[in-house]
Amino acid sequence: MSTPGTLGTGPVTDVGGGPVPALTLPRPSGAAERAHDAEDDTRDAGTARRAGGRASLLDRRGPRTALAVVVPLGLLGLWHLLTAVTGTFAPYELPSPGAVWRAAVELTERGELGTHVAISTQRVLLGFAIGSAIGLLLGAVVGLSRLGDLLLSGTLGAVRAVPSLAWVPLLLVWLKMGETSKVTLIAIGAFFPVYTTVASALRHVDRHLVEAGRAYGLRGPALLARVQLPAATPAVVSGLRLALAQSWLFLVAAELIASAMGLGFLLNDSQYNGRTDRILLAIVLLAVLGKTTDALIGVVERRLLRRF
């Protein structure tokens, strides 16, 4: 008999002290049980085939490419419809895709379009490389060193809040209107995304990985290169992609104000000449170039993730 206030562990009894028979459910027969299991297996297999079919379809290069061009082709068709078919917009407001194509052919025949594209791409890549390298270095210092964090994070956070156009007059005074001022402005734009993401990612690297690296004798730059940076690779690549997008933004800011060549100059010059077709051409080229360079970073990202 159980003591009051305690939980008994003996058999369950009724009021008279007799045992209560256990409630048992009828067990299905072997054939019925096998049929039920087979039905469950069939249902699970069907669900897996449907999910696997959808996943494999989206993993194929052909369907992925087709889906990626649906929206651009739809926008191009809508653009053609509103301009060349219905005439909703006047040519000076929104030229048709055909007019933009003719502007591209005209500039190509004059040998100007390729020069604009090449100069802008060169400026972006150079500024991106310089800004990213400095951002990676200072991000590592701030992310790995408490002293570096205290010394630099506040100042760099304040400088990051300065708008891009605010740098232009100062750079023109210091570096004049040459290539150095433009590349410097682009490097400023590329620096901050890399610095921010690298510093944050290195602060959150798993300490067990760091301790394991130290146990193998890794210290300083060797520990950073072989343990900490590989662990932070996804965040670092995300920072690089943001930095590349910022580089294109800062390129336009530089070329709009102080340039005689480049896509930013083409935008500005076309505005003064009333060539809306060339303005749209420059915008489309900036979009295509930005996406192309971002895709290259994506290729590097996949290779790094496979390696690490």
C-alpha positions as CSV (number, residue, x, y, z in Angstrom):
1,M,0.0,0.0,0.0
2,S,1.4,3.4,-1.0
3,T,2.1,6.0,1.6
4,P,0.1,9.2,1.2
5,G,1.9,11.9,-0.8
6,T,4.1,9.3,-2.6
7,L,3.7,7.8,-6.0
8,G,3.1,4.0,-5.9
9,T,4.9,1.8,-8.3
10,G,3.0,-1.5,-7.7
11,P,0.1,-3.0,-9.7
12,V,-3.1,-1.0,-10.2
13,T,-5.9,-2.2,-7.9
14,D,-9.6,-1.5,-7.6
15,V,-11.4,-0.2,-4.5
16,G,-11.6,-3.7,-3.0
17,G,-8.0,-4.3,-3.5
18,G,-8.3,-6.6,-6.4
19,P,-6.1,-6.2,-9.5
20,V,-7.5,-4.3,-12.4
21,P,-7.1,-6.2,-15.7
22,A,-4.9,-4.3,-18.2
23,L,-6.7,-2.8,-21.2
24,T,-5.3,-4.4,-24.3
25,L,-6.0,-3.5,-28.0
26,P,-6.5,-6.1,-30.6
27,R,-3.2,-6.6,-32.5
28,P,-3.6,-6.5,-36.2
29,S,-3.0,-9.7,-38.0
30,G,0.3,-10.2,-39.8
31,A,-1.2,-9.7,-43.3
32,A,-3.0,-6.5,-42.2
33,E,0.1,-5.2,-40.6
34,R,2.2,-5.9,-43.6
35,A,-0.4,-4.2,-45.9
36,H,-0.4,-1.1,-43.7
37,D,3.4,-0.9,-43.7
38,A,3.4,-1.4,-47.5
39,E,0.9,1.5,-47.8
40,D,3.1,3.8,-45.7
41,D,6.1,2.9,-47.7
42,T,4.3,3.6,-51.0
43,R,3.1,6.9,-49.7
44,D,6.6,7.9,-48.5
45,A,8.2,6.8,-51.7
46,G,5.7,8.8,-53.8
47,T,6.3,11.9,-51.7
48,A,10.1,11.4,-52.0
49,R,9.8,11.0,-55.8
50,R,7.8,14.2,-56.1
51,A,10.2,16.2,-54.0
52,G,13.2,14.7,-55.7
53,G,11.7,15.4,-59.1
54,R,11.2,19.0,-58.2
55,A,14.6,19.4,-56.8
56,S,16.4,17.7,-59.7
57,L,14.4,19.8,-62.2
58,L,15.5,23.0,-60.5
59,D,19.1,21.7,-60.2
60,R,19.5,21.3,-64.0
61,R,21.2,24.0,-65.9
62,G,18.6,24.3,-68.6
63,P,15.5,24.9,-66.4
64,R,17.5,27.2,-64.2
65,T,18.6,29.3,-67.1
66,A,15.1,29.4,-68.5
67,L,13.6,30.6,-65.2
68,A,16.4,33.2,-64.8
69,V,15.5,34.9,-68.1
70,V,11.7,34.9,-67.6
71,V,11.5,38.2,-65.8
72,P,14.1,40.1,-68.0
73,L,12.3,38.9,-71.2
74,G,8.9,39.8,-69.7
75,L,10.2,43.3,-68.8
76,L,11.7,43.7,-72.3
77,G,8.3,42.7,-73.9
78,L,6.4,45.1,-71.7
79,W,8.9,47.9,-72.6
80,H,8.4,47.2,-76.3
81,L,4.6,47.1,-75.9
82,L,4.4,50.4,-74.1
83,T,6.7,52.2,-76.5
84,A,6.7,50.7,-80.0
85,V,3.2,49.2,-80.0
86,T,0.8,51.3,-77.9
87,G,2.8,54.5,-77.8
88,T,2.0,55.1,-74.1
89,F,5.3,56.9,-73.7
90,A,6.8,59.5,-76.1
91,P,10.2,58.7,-77.5
92,Y,11.8,61.5,-75.5
93,E,10.4,60.0,-72.3
94,L,11.0,56.3,-72.9
95,P,12.6,55.2,-76.2
96,S,11.8,51.8,-77.5
97,P,14.2,48.9,-77.2
98,G,14.9,49.2,-80.9
99,A,16.0,52.9,-80.5
100,V,18.3,51.9,-77.6
101,W,19.8,49.2,-79.8
102,R,20.4,51.6,-82.7
103,A,22.1,54.0,-80.2
104,A,24.4,51.1,-79.2
105,V,25.2,50.3,-82.8
106,E,25.9,54.0,-83.6
107,L,28.3,54.4,-80.7
108,T,30.0,51.1,-81.5
109,E,30.6,52.1,-85.1
110,R,32.1,55.3,-83.9
111,G,34.4,53.3,-81.6
112,E,33.1,55.0,-78.4
113,L,31.0,52.4,-76.7
114,G,33.8,49.8,-76.2
115,T,36.0,52.5,-74.8
116,H,33.4,53.6,-72.3
117,V,32.8,50.1,-71.2
118,A,36.5,49.2,-70.9
119,I,37.5,52.3,-69.0
120,S,34.6,51.9,-66.5
121,T,35.3,48.2,-66.0
122,Q,39.0,48.9,-65.4
123,R,38.2,51.5,-62.8
124,V,35.8,49.3,-61.0
125,L,38.1,46.3,-60.9
126,L,41.1,48.3,-59.7
127,G,39.2,50.2,-57.0
128,F,37.4,47.0,-55.9
129,A,40.8,45.1,-55.6
130,I,42.4,47.9,-53.6
131,G,39.4,48.6,-51.3
132,S,38.7,44.9,-50.7
133,A,42.3,44.2,-49.8
134,I,42.4,47.1,-47.3
135,G,39.0,46.0,-45.9
136,L,40.1,42.5,-45.4
137,L,43.2,43.6,-43.6
138,L,41.5,46.1,-41.2
139,G,38.5,43.8,-40.8
140,A,40.9,41.0,-39.6
141,V,42.6,43.5,-37.2
142,V,39.3,44.6,-35.7
143,G,37.7,41.1,-35.7
144,L,40.7,39.4,-34.0
145,S,42.1,42.1,-31.8
146,R,40.3,43.7,-28.8
147,L,42.8,46.6,-29.0
148,G,42.2,47.0,-32.7
149,D,38.5,47.0,-32.1
150,L,38.7,49.7,-29.5
151,L,41.0,51.9,-31.6
152,L,39.4,51.6,-35.0
153,S,35.8,50.5,-35.0
154,G,34.3,53.8,-33.8
155,T,36.2,55.9,-36.2
156,L,35.6,53.7,-39.2
157,G,31.9,53.5,-38.3
158,A,31.7,57.3,-38.4
159,V,33.5,57.5,-41.7
160,R,31.2,54.8,-43.2
161,A,28.3,57.1,-42.7
162,V,29.7,59.8,-45.0
163,P,27.8,59.8,-48.4
164,S,29.8,58.9,-51.5
165,L,29.3,62.3,-53.1
166,A,30.7,64.1,-50.1
167,W,34.1,62.6,-51.0
168,V,34.2,63.9,-54.5
169,P,35.1,67.6,-53.9
170,L,37.9,66.6,-51.4
171,L,39.4,64.0,-53.8
172,L,39.3,66.5,-56.6
173,V,41.3,69.0,-54.5
174,W,43.8,66.4,-53.3
175,L,44.1,64.2,-56.4
176,K,42.8,66.4,-59.2
177,M,40.7,65.0,-62.0
178,G,42.9,62.1,-63.0
179,E,42.3,58.4,-62.6
180,T,43.6,58.3,-59.1
181,S,40.7,60.3,-57.7
182,K,38.1,58.0,-59.4
183,V,39.8,54.8,-58.3
184,T,40.2,56.1,-54.8
185,L,36.5,56.9,-54.6
186,I,35.6,53.4,-55.8
187,A,38.1,51.9,-53.3
188,I,36.3,53.8,-50.5
189,G,33.0,52.3,-51.7
190,A,34.4,48.7,-51.8
191,F,36.2,49.0,-48.5
192,F,33.4,49.2,-46.0
193,P,31.3,46.1,-47.0
194,V,34.4,43.9,-46.8
195,Y,35.6,45.5,-43.6
196,T,32.2,45.2,-41.9
197,T,31.5,41.6,-42.9
198,V,35.0,40.3,-42.2
199,A,35.2,41.9,-38.8
200,S,31.8,40.5,-37.8
201,A,32.5,37.0,-39.2
202,L,35.9,36.7,-37.4
203,R,34.4,37.7,-34.1
204,H,32.0,34.8,-34.4
205,V,34.3,32.0,-35.5
206,D,33.9,28.9,-33.4
207,R,36.4,29.0,-30.6
208,H,36.8,25.2,-30.7
209,L,38.2,25.5,-34.3
210,V,40.6,28.2,-33.1
211,E,41.8,26.1,-30.2
212,A,42.3,23.1,-32.5
213,G,44.4,25.2,-34.8
214,R,46.5,26.5,-31.9
215,A,46.9,22.9,-30.7
216,Y,48.5,22.2,-34.1
217,G,51.0,25.0,-33.6
218,L,49.2,27.7,-35.8
219,R,49.6,31.3,-34.7
220,G,49.1,34.7,-36.1
221,P,48.8,34.9,-40.0
222,A,49.0,31.1,-40.3
223,L,46.0,30.7,-38.0
224,L,44.1,33.4,-39.8
225,A,44.8,31.9,-43.3
226,R,44.2,28.2,-42.4
227,V,41.5,28.3,-39.8
228,Q,39.7,31.6,-39.3
229,L,39.3,32.9,-42.8
230,P,38.1,29.5,-44.2
231,A,35.5,29.3,-41.3
232,A,34.3,32.8,-42.3
233,T,34.4,32.2,-46.0
234,P,30.6,32.5,-46.7
235,A,30.5,35.9,-44.9
236,V,33.6,37.1,-46.6
237,V,32.3,36.3,-50.0
238,S,29.0,38.0,-49.2
239,G,31.0,41.1,-48.2
240,L,32.9,40.9,-51.5
241,R,29.7,40.8,-53.5
242,L,28.3,43.8,-51.6
243,A,31.6,45.6,-52.2
244,L,31.5,44.9,-55.9
245,A,27.9,46.4,-56.1
246,Q,29.1,49.4,-54.2
247,S,32.0,49.8,-56.6
248,W,29.7,50.2,-59.5
249,L,27.6,52.7,-57.5
250,F,30.7,54.8,-56.6
251,L,31.9,54.6,-60.2
252,V,28.8,56.4,-61.4
253,A,29.3,59.0,-58.7
254,A,32.9,59.6,-59.8
255,E,32.3,59.7,-63.5
256,L,29.2,61.9,-63.3
257,I,31.2,64.7,-61.9
258,A,34.8,64.4,-63.0
259,S,35.3,62.3,-66.1
260,A,35.6,62.6,-69.9
261,M,35.1,58.9,-70.6
262,G,33.2,56.0,-69.1
263,L,29.6,55.0,-68.6
264,G,29.0,57.7,-66.0
265,F,30.2,60.3,-68.4
266,L,27.9,58.8,-71.1
267,L,25.0,59.3,-68.7
268,N,25.9,62.8,-67.9
269,D,26.6,63.8,-71.5
270,S,23.5,62.2,-72.8
271,Q,21.4,64.1,-70.3
272,Y,22.7,67.4,-71.5
273,N,22.2,66.4,-75.2
274,G,18.7,65.1,-74.6
275,R,19.6,61.6,-75.7
276,T,17.3,59.4,-73.6
277,D,18.2,56.4,-75.7
278,R,21.8,56.7,-74.7
279,I,20.9,57.2,-71.1
280,L,18.9,53.9,-71.1
281,L,21.8,52.2,-73.0
282,A,24.2,53.2,-70.2
283,I,21.8,52.0,-67.5
284,V,21.4,48.6,-69.2
285,L,25.1,48.3,-69.7
286,L,25.7,49.0,-66.0
287,A,23.2,46.4,-65.0
288,V,24.7,43.8,-67.3
289,L,28.2,44.5,-66.2
290,G,27.3,44.5,-62.6
291,K,25.5,41.1,-62.9
292,T,28.4,39.7,-64.9
293,T,31.0,40.6,-62.3
294,D,28.7,39.4,-59.5
295,A,28.4,36.0,-61.3
296,L,32.2,35.8,-61.4
297,I,32.3,36.3,-57.6
298,G,29.6,33.5,-57.4
299,V,31.9,31.1,-59.3
300,V,34.8,31.9,-56.9
301,E,32.4,31.4,-54.0
302,R,31.4,27.9,-55.1
303,R,35.0,26.9,-55.6
304,L,36.0,28.2,-52.2
305,L,33.1,26.4,-50.4
306,R,34.0,23.1,-52.1
307,R,37.6,23.6,-51.0
308,F,36.9,24.5,-47.4
